[in-house]
Amino acid sequence: MNPEHVENPAPLSEGQRLTGVFHSPGAVFADIARSGRWWIPVLIATCLSIALVAAMQSRVSVDQILAKAVEGNERFQQLSADQKEQALSSQRKIIPIAMFGGAALGNIGILLVMAAALMFVFNLLMDGKLRYKNALNICGYSMFPPGIVGGLVMFLVLYLKPPDEFDIQNALAFNLGAFLPTATSAWIKSLAGSIDLFTFWTIFLLAIGFARAIPKMTTGKAFGAILVPWVFWVLVKTGWAAAFG
């Protein structure tokens, strides 16, 4: 018997699932794939995201967010003074709504797309025979630990740093892009930003989850399969940054 597929027919409680993905993911993902409730970790992470955005907007002004966003942006610097003001005026109205909209819908949107993409990869390439609900469960709980830890660390940074030094795009120095100079090309920043600790934590948990859900699948093979859509996404994102910066 493959040691990575230990049967555990006794259903776990939701508390055991939510805590187990932090300290012993290998022991809980078989149950999660079968019986998890993917919407619970997503709902918790979404509530944290909304609270974080509310705290951010109460501490950091929209003008400060905009100043960091346009810093080093060559296209913006080439605009006339009137064009700059017009662009900033428009963004002042959009940013607060967009931030709350992203916090409310971002997690669920990412989950739905990620689960569909990975179900396609594993069913097509690995004969996984997964249902969409299995993929939703695995992805929902895999996103949970990085999302919660990242959100809590963001709260700390938000209140430890002076508001005028807070950079929403690089608030957490856990990716290579955070260490690049401001003048670095947008596509290089995008590519470097993809080399991110929380992203690889998520991929690692996804690999464990799919390995427990598919017979004869190893964590190593699952990790390799997950890298396929991730690399595609990084290339698309980097190409977009190169074209539109």
C-alpha positions in Angstrom: 0.0 0.0 0.0 1.2 3.5 -0.8 2.2 5.0 2.6 0.9 8.4 1.3 -2.7 7.0 1.3 -3.6 6.0 4.8 -7.4 5.4 5.1 -9.1 7.4 7.8 -12.8 6.6 7.6 -13.8 8.3 10.9 -14.9 11.9 9.9 -13.0 14.7 11.5 -14.5 17.7 13.2 -14.2 21.1 11.4 -11.9 22.3 14.2 -9.6 19.3 13.5 -9.5 20.1 9.8 -8.8 23.8 10.3 -6.1 23.3 12.8 -4.7 20.1 11.2 -3.8 21.9 7.9 -1.4 24.0 10.0 0.5 21.4 12.0 -0.2 18.0 10.3 -1.7 18.4 6.8 -0.8 14.8 5.8 -3.1 13.5 8.5 -6.2 15.5 7.6 -6.3 16.0 3.8 -7.8 12.6 3.0 -10.8 13.6 5.1 -10.8 17.1 3.8 -11.0 15.9 0.2 -13.9 13.6 1.0 -15.9 15.5 3.6 -14.5 19.0 4.0 -16.6 22.1 3.8 -14.5 24.4 1.5 -16.7 27.4 2.2 -15.7 27.5 5.9 -12.0 28.4 5.5 -12.9 30.7 2.6 -15.4 32.5 4.7 -13.0 32.9 7.6 -10.2 34.2 5.3 -12.7 36.6 3.6 -13.8 38.1 6.9 -10.1 38.6 7.8 -9.4 40.3 4.5 -12.4 42.7 4.9 -11.2 43.6 8.4 -7.7 44.2 7.1 -8.9 46.5 4.4 -11.0 48.4 6.9 -8.0 48.8 9.2 -5.8 49.8 6.2 -8.2 52.5 5.0 -8.5 53.9 8.5 -4.8 54.2 9.0 -3.4 54.9 5.5 -4.9 57.5 3.2 -5.8 56.8 -0.4 -3.3 59.5 -1.4 -0.5 57.6 0.4 -1.5 54.4 -1.3 -1.5 56.2 -4.7 1.9 57.8 -4.0 3.4 54.4 -3.5 1.6 52.9 -6.5 2.9 55.5 -9.0 6.4 55.7 -7.5 8.8 54.6 -10.2 6.0 54.1 -12.8 7.6 55.4 -16.0 4.3 55.8 -17.9 2.8 57.9 -15.1 5.8 60.1 -14.9 5.6 60.9 -18.6 2.1 62.3 -18.2 1.5 66.1 -18.0 0.5 67.6 -14.7 -3.1 67.8 -15.7 -3.2 64.2 -16.9 -1.6 63.1 -13.7 -4.2 64.9 -11.6 -7.0 63.5 -13.7 -5.7 59.9 -13.3 -5.2 60.3 -9.6 -8.7 61.8 -9.2 -10.2 58.8 -10.9 -8.2 56.4 -8.8 -9.2 58.1 -5.5 -12.8 57.1 -6.2 -12.1 53.6 -7.4 -9.5 52.4 -4.9 -11.6 52.3 -1.7 -14.4 50.3 -3.6 -11.9 48.1 -5.4 -10.1 47.2 -2.1 -13.3 46.1 -0.4 -14.5 44.4 -3.5 -11.3 42.4 -3.8 -11.4 41.5 -0.1 -15.0 40.3 -0.4 -14.7 38.4 -3.7 -11.0 37.7 -4.2 -10.7 34.5 -2.1 -13.8 32.9 -3.6 -12.8 33.9 -7.2 -9.3 32.6 -6.8 -10.6 29.4 -5.3 -13.1 28.7 -8.1 -10.6 29.2 -10.8 -7.7 27.3 -9.1 -9.9 24.3 -8.3 -11.2 24.1 -11.9 -7.6 24.4 -13.3 -6.1 21.8 -11.0 -9.0 19.4 -11.4 -8.5 19.6 -15.2 -4.7 19.0 -14.8 -5.0 16.1 -12.5 -7.9 14.4 -14.3 -6.4 14.9 -17.7 -2.7 14.1 -17.0 -3.0 11.9 -13.9 -6.3 10.2 -14.4 -7.3 11.6 -11.0 -11.1 11.0 -11.4 -11.7 14.0 -9.1 -15.0 15.8 -8.7 -15.1 19.6 -8.5 -16.1 19.4 -4.9 -13.0 17.4 -4.0 -10.8 20.0 -5.8 -12.7 22.9 -4.0 -12.1 21.2 -0.6 -8.4 20.7 -1.2 -7.8 24.2 -2.6 -10.0 25.9 0.1 -8.1 24.4 3.0 -4.7 24.8 1.3 -5.3 28.5 0.9 -6.3 28.8 4.6 -2.9 28.7 6.5 -1.0 31.1 4.2 -4.0 33.4 4.1 -4.5 33.6 7.8 -0.8 33.9 8.7 -0.2 36.5 5.9 -3.3 38.5 7.0 -2.2 38.6 10.7 1.4 39.5 9.7 -0.1 42.3 7.5 -2.0 43.7 10.6 1.3 43.8 12.5 3.2 45.6 9.7 0.3 48.0 9.3 0.4 49.2 12.9 4.1 48.9 13.4 5.1 51.0 10.4 4.4 54.7 10.1 1.5 55.2 7.7 3.6 57.1 5.1 6.0 54.2 4.9 3.4 51.5 4.4 3.5 50.0 0.8 0.4 48.0 0.1 2.2 46.3 -2.9 5.2 45.1 -0.9 3.9 45.2 2.7 5.4 41.8 3.4 9.0 41.1 2.5 8.4 37.4 1.7 9.0 37.6 -2.0 12.0 38.6 -4.2 10.1 41.5 -5.7 10.0 43.3 -2.4 13.8 43.7 -2.4 14.1 45.2 -5.9 14.8 48.9 -6.4 11.8 51.1 -7.3 13.1 51.7 -10.8 13.2 48.0 -11.7 11.1 47.1 -14.8 7.6 46.1 -14.1 8.0 42.6 -15.7 11.0 41.9 -13.6 9.1 42.9 -10.5 6.2 40.7 -11.5 8.4 37.7 -12.1 10.4 38.2 -8.9 7.2 38.8 -6.9 6.0 35.3 -8.0 8.9 33.8 -6.0 6.9 34.1 -2.8 7.0 32.1 0.5 3.3 32.1 0.9 2.7 31.0 -2.6 5.1 28.0 -2.2 3.5 27.2 1.2 0.1 27.0 -0.7 1.6 24.8 -3.4 3.1 22.5 -0.9 -0.2 22.1 0.9 -2.0 21.5 -2.5 0.5 18.8 -3.4 -0.2 17.0 -0.1 -3.9 17.4 -0.6 -4.1 16.0 -4.1 -1.6 13.2 -3.2 -4.0 12.1 -0.4 -7.1 12.3 -2.7 -5.8 10.4 -5.7 -4.8 6.7 -5.4 -1.1 5.9 -6.3 -0.3 9.6 -6.4 2.8 10.8 -4.5 3.4 14.3 -3.1 6.3 14.8 -5.5 4.3 14.0 -8.6 1.4 16.2 -7.3 3.9 19.0 -6.7 5.2 18.7 -10.3 1.6 18.7 -11.7 0.7 21.8 -9.8 3.7 23.7 -11.1 2.3 23.4 -14.7 -0.6 25.9 -14.3 1.4 28.0 -11.8 4.2 28.5 -14.4 1.6 29.3 -17.0 0.1 31.9 -14.7 3.5 33.4 -13.9 4.3 33.7 -17.6 1.0 35.3 -18.4 1.3 37.8 -15.5 4.9 38.6 -16.5 4.0 39.1 -20.1 1.1 41.4 -19.2 3.4 43.5 -17.0 5.9 43.7 -19.8 3.3 44.9 -22.2 1.3 47.3 -20.1 3.6 47.9 -17.1 
